[in-house]
């Protein structure tokens, strides 16, 4: 089979698997008289309905104007046109799941492309199959969650950044020609930054990723003394493109609050969800604590208003700040609990077997099997590629997610983008293991020399 036919076969297979899974998942929900099982799904769909109706971008009241990042609700908006009386329709939800399947195929395509650059065609095929059938990747494609588009966009960003690093290392263009020639590393860096900006507008948790990725690339691919200026150009291009894509959201948030809000005003709630008295490491309280903060903030606002003092920014912003301060104060006073919770959250995130009640035992065990295979073979692949410059970039998202969700809450849901990006390393690891098995078999079949 030619390379192009192999590509097409993998992508078609990935799409068919996801469409079948989406239909099966929706059928399960229909049997239990559900359309949207997750609470987050309902919030995205509600905002999408408002966008489709031309109403202000908010969730519920006007005090929730920066509740969700905008990209996913805006992409969902066309599918809400099938709704009747603000009630989600089955056909609209199925079409939205189909959109997620197409985005999932994009992620598979990126994995295949990157594997071909660091290994051979056999490893490319294995990586494509792993990314196609891994249950976590399939779930992120078919659920009505922002990961359905954020994960492919992030995978695309990482792949473009890796390509930019290669082009940067191989380029012979001079820094002074940047304005005239736009070399490959410049274009790829800009594309990587733009893709990451879009990923952040779908899933804000990726906004700190450059703090991990860029230092790693500078350490793994140290520039020559004559190339240092070019490396700074590449980094600046990446960050600039990310800022350009996100800037409309920043401007809108500043117009609403008078403050710089880079992502959403749910940072305080998310941080308090992970750091508060009685925290378990999971979001198992349905954010019920938020109501108490709202009541306290409204009481404080009333006192300030009665005394003639002006209120700072919006109620939504003040509540977010109040929860952030409460979470940080608790963490400062309870360092041992912070350490204990970080271990609990890490176990929840990286435990092979999910504990979520929303999925069946079959899904849980298949997820555990797929995750274990990818993780173990990726470790072997990392060892094989230890001297390949920048190859470990595909493992850096797992490190980033491990740090992030040792602070915020832990869940199997949050590890999935990192596991998907391990597929190129896992494919190389599979080839190493198969080579070892084949060589062991050949040695076993070799006749022993006679002692006579």
N, C-alpha and C positions, 0 to 999 in steps of 0.2 A: 504494500500500500504506500502510495506517495505521501510526502509530508503534508500537502494541502488536504488530501482526502482524510488523513489521520486527524487533522485539525477539525475538519467538518464533522467527522464521525463522533469525536469527543463532545463537541458542542451540541450536536443534535441529541446525543445520549443524555447529556446534562439537562437539556431543556425538557426532554420527555420524562425523565425521572422527577423533575420538579413539578411539572404540570400534573402528573399522576398523583404525587404527594399532596398537592394543593386540593385536588378534587376529593381525595380520600379524607383529608383533614376537614374540609367543609362538610362532607357527608357525615362525619362523626359529630360535628357541631349541630347539624340539622336534626340528628336523632335526639339530641339533648335540648332541642329548641333554643339553640344559641346561634348567634351570627358572629359575635366578637367576644372571644373568651377572656382576653386580657384587659385589665382596666386601662392600661396605656393605649391600647387599640381604640377604645371608646373615645379617649381624649383627642387622639389624632383625627378620628373620623368627625367628631363634633366641630373641631376647628375647620376641617376641610369643607364641611357644609356651609359654614359662615363665609369662607372664601368664595365658594361657588355662588352664593347668594349675594355677593357684593357687600357683605356686612363687615364691620370693623374686625380686624384680626385680634381675637381674644378668645379665651376659654371661659365661658360663663360670664361673670361680671366684668366691668371695666377695670377692675383691680387685678385682672389676669391677662394683661396685654402682652407680657413677655414670658408666658408660661411654657411654651414649646418653641423650639427652633422652627423656622418657616418652611424649609425645603420639602419635607415629607408631606405635611398637610396640603401644600400647594400642588404637589403631584397627585395627591389623592382627590383633589377637588373635582376633576371631571367625572370621576366614578360615583360621586354622590348625586349626580343628576338623575340617577335611577331611583333615588329614595322617594318614599311617599310619606308626607306628614312628618318629616325629620326622622323617620325610622329607617335605618340602613336596609338596603335591599340585597337579596342574595346575589343577583346578577352583578351588581356594582362591586360587591366584595370579592366575588370570584374573578372579575376582571382586574381588580387591584392586586389580587394574589398572582394573576398572570403577569402583571407588570413586574412584580417582585421576582418572578421566575426568570424573566428576561434580564433583569439586573444581575441575578445570580449567575447566568451564563457569561456575562461580562467578567465576573470574578474568576470563573473557570478559565476563560480565555487568557486573562492576565497571568494566572498560575502556569498555564501551559507555555506561554511565551517566555516567561522568566526561566522556567526549567530548561527549556531548549538552549538558553544562553549560558547556563552553568553546567549542563550535562548533555547527554546524547538523546536520540529520538526515543529510545526505550524508556528512559527516565521521564521524558516528556509525557509519554502515554500513561505511565503509572501515576504521575502527578495529576494528570487530567482525570483519571478514574477516581483517585482519592478525593479530589475536590468535588467530583460529580456525585459521589455516593455517600460522602460523610454526612451523617444525620444532622449534625449541628449546622452545617452549611445549607442543607435543604430546609431546615426549620427557619433559618433566618431569611430565606427567600419567600416562604409561603405565609408566614405570619404577618399580620397587619401591625408591623412595628418598624420604627425608623431604621433598624439594622438592615432591612431589606434593600435599602439603597445606600446607607452609610458604609456598610461593609464592602460592597463592590467598589465604591468610590475610594475608600481607603486603600484597598488592595491595588487599585489602579495607580494611586499616588505613590505607593511604595515601589511598585514596578517601574514607574517612570523615573523615580529618584535613583533607583539602582542603575537604570540605563544612562541617566545623566552622569552618574559617577563613572561609569565605564567610558562614556564619550569624553568626559573631562580628562580621564587618565590617558586616553589615546589621542586626544586632539593635539594638533601641532599649530593651531591658530594662535596668534598673538592677542594679548588683552586689548591692544589698541584697535583691533579690527572688529571688536564686538558690535559697535554701532553700525558697521558697514555690512557685516556678513551674517550675523546671527548664527553662530555655530551650533552644532547639534546639542551640546550640553546646555546652552542657553534656552533653547526651545523646550527641551525635556524638563529642565528645572522649572520653567514657568508652568508647564503642563502639570507637573507634580504638585506644585504649590496651589494651582487652581483646583485640582481634584481634591486636595486636602481641605481647602476652603469650603468646597461643596459638601464634603463629608462632615465638617464641623457644623454646617448649617442644617444637617440632618441629625447628627449625633454630636452634641457639643463636647463630649468627653475626649475627643481627639484633638482639641485645641492646644494641648501641651505637648503633643507628639514631637514637634521639632526640637524640644529640649533634650530628647533622647536620641533621635535619629541623626541630627547634624553633628553633635560631638562624636558619635560612633563613627560616622563616615570620615571625619577628619582624622580620627585615630587609626581607623582601618585602612584608609587610603591617604596616607600623609602626602601632601603635595611637595614637589621639589621646590627649592628656594625660588626658582624662576617662575613657578606656577602658583605661588601663594596668592597673588592678586587675583588670578583667575578663580581660585577656590572661593575667595570672598565674594566675587561676582556671582558665582553659582548659588551660594547661600543667600545672598541678598535678593537674587531673582526669585528663588523659592519662597522666601518670606514675603516679598513684595506681591507676588501673584496671589498668595493666600490672603493677604490683607485687601487686595483689590476686590476679590470675590466676596469677602465678608463685609466690606465697608458699607454697602447699602443697609444691611441689618444694623450695623453700629450707628449709622446716621439716624435711622428710624428709632432705635432705642433711646438715643440721646434726645430726640425730639419729644419722646414720651416722658422721660424721667429727668432730663437735664443732667444725666450722669453717663459715664462711659460704661456700658453693659456689653461685654464682648460676646456672651452666649445667651443665657436666659437668667431669669430671677428665681430659679429653682436650685441654685447652688447651696443656699443656706439650708433649705429643706433636706437636700440630699446629704449634706454634711452632718446635719443634726440626726438624720436617720441612722448614720453610722456611729455617731458619738453622742450618746445621751444616757442618762441613768436607765438601766434595764435593757440596753441595746443587746441584741442577739447576734448581730452580724448580717441579718437579713432584713428586708423591708416587710416585716410581718405585722406591722401595726397599721397598715393602710394609710400612713401619714395622718393618723387621727390627731397627733400632737399639734398639727398646724393650727387647728381651731383655737387652741389655748393661746398660741402666740398672736393670732389675729385679735382675740378679745383683749389681751394685755396691751397690744399696740394701739387699739382703738381707745382704750381707757387713757393711755398716756397722751394720745393725740388730743383727747377732750380736755385734759388738764392744761396742755400747752395752749390750746385755743382759748380757754377761759382766762389764761394769764396774758393773752395777747402775743404770744411768741409764735413766729412763723414755723410751719411744718416743712421739713426737708424732703424734697422730691415727692414721689407718689407713695401711697399706702403699700403697694406691692413691693416697692424698693425698700421701704422701712422694715417691713416684715422679714424680707430676705436678710437684711443686715442684722436684725434682731436674732434670727436663728443662727446665722454664722457666728455671732459673738457668743451666743449661749453654747454652741458646740465647741468652740475653741476654748472657752473658759472651763468647760467640763473636762476637756482633754488635758488642759494644763494642770488641773487639780487631781486628775486620776491617771497618771502616766502608766501605771501597771495595768489598768483596765484597757488602755489604748493598745498596749503591746499584746495583751490577751486577745482582744477583739481582732487585731490585725491577723493573728494566727487563725482564728476562727473563720474570718472572711476569706483568707487564702485557701483554707480547706474547703469551704463552700464553693469557691470559684474553680478550683483545680481538681476537686474530687472527681474521679472518673464517672461515678454514678450520680446523675442528677437526683435531687430530692423534691423537685417541683411536683405539686399535686395535679397540675393542669395536664400532664402528659401521662400516657399509659406505661405499663411496665415494659412492654415490647420496645417502645421508643426509648425508654431510659436505658435498657440493656444494650440496645443497638448503638446508642450514643456513647456509652461507656466503652464498647468494643472498638468503635471507630476512633475515638479519642486516644485510647491506649495504643493502638497500632500506629497512629500518626506520631504520637509523642515519642515512643520508643525508637521508631525508625528515624525520626528527625534527629535524635541524639546521635545515632550512628552517622547520619549524613553530615551533621555539623563537624564531627571528628574527621570525616573524609575531606571536607572542604575547608579545613582549618587554615590552610595556606592560600586559599582563594580570596583575594582582597574584596571586602564588602559582602561576602556571601552570607555572613551571619546577620545581615540586615533583616532577613526574613524571620529571625528569631527575636529581634528587638521588640516587636509589638507585644509579645508575651511578657517580657520584662516590664514594659510600660504598663500593661494592664494589671500585672501583679502588684506593682507599686500603687497604682491608682485605686484599685479595689481592696487594698489593705487599709485604705483610708475611708473610702465610701463603702457602701454595702457590697457583699459578695454574692455572686450567683453564677451558675453555669452559663447563663445567657451572655454574660459579659466577656467570657473567654473566647467566644466563637471566632471573631475576626483574627485573633492571634493564632488559633489552631489552623484556620484556613491557610494562613500565610506560612505555616510550617510545611505545607504539602510539597514544595520543591525540595526542601531538605529531606523530607520523608521519602520522596521518590529516589533520591540518591542513596539514602540508607537502604532502601529495598534492593537496589541494584548491588550494593556491597554485600548484603546478606545472601542474595541469590548467587553471587560470584563465589562467596565462601562455601555455600552448600555444594555448588558444582565442583569446585576444586577438591573439597573433602571427598565427594563421591568418586572422582577420578583417582585420588590417592588410594581409596579403599579398593578399587578394582585393579590396581596395578599388581601384577604377580610378584610375590616375594622371591628374592634370589635364593637359590639352593645353597645349603650350608656345605654341600660336598665339594 
